[in-house]
Amino acid sequence: MALRRKSSVVQGDKVAYGLLKSFLLPVLTLLFRPKVQGLRHVPATGPVIIASNHLSFSDSIFMPLVVPRKVTFLAKSEYFTSPGLKGLVKKLTFIALGQVPVDRAGGSRSEAALLTGLSVLANGECLGIYPEGTRSPDGRLYRGRTGVARLAMESGAPVIPVAMFNTAEIQPTGKVIPKIMRVKMTFGEPMYFENGGKSTDPESLRKATDQIMKKLQELSGQEYVDIYASQAKEAIAEEKRKKREESENDDED
């Protein structure tokens, strides 16, 4: 299927992206000594989807730094709308990192995110995506969202799986200052998914997504859990709430 074009797609500032990358690359290379395998699998030109496991916010910094091309991520729109000076700095940082804002809530908003991703690919660019939809809460690999498969089928772009290592230890959730240790990443061979009118078929989308997640599991060596990461986070939060209530009840006794 021909790639969709949408001239109104919000583009990250390429100048800001290039300047930030030229500044960060030598610094982070010196400090974190990236060990990269399989980078040759990322095509030099043309539309491509880089699908990564997601352990830390720093995944969105380390992986794009080693890819010669600009990598565009779809980021939560809240990152671009925070008020005040802090909000402005956050907005400019995300733009410089090559991220574009989308409302990632359900229903028609998810469709808008899909169209934005297709627009990036229609421009022959490189789209970065985390199929799990959110960071892993415990280092395991969780069920993929089918948006990655639909993007691949409708655009015809190859999917390059990439496994990130050590980023959860380098920058755990909530930690601002990273720990200095070596970051590693492994890029897999391109995966192609034919459309054949199946881009809206739930079964076909699930099958393709599971193939991508299986490859990510093989590359990363992570334990695979067949539920969504968001569900795991909710279960963990509920367990913490119950333990807190039990502790409060014990104190009262």
PyMOL commands that set and color helices and strands:
alter all, ss='L'
color gray80, all
select helices_A, chain A and resi 14-32+39-41+59-66+77-80+84-96+108-122+147-155+167-170+202-220+229-252
alter helices_A, ss='H'
color red, helices_A
select strands_A, chain A and resi 35-37+48-52+71-76+99-102+126-129+141-142+159-165+184-187+224-225
alter strands_A, ss='S'
color yellow, strands_A
deselect
rebuild
show_as cartoon
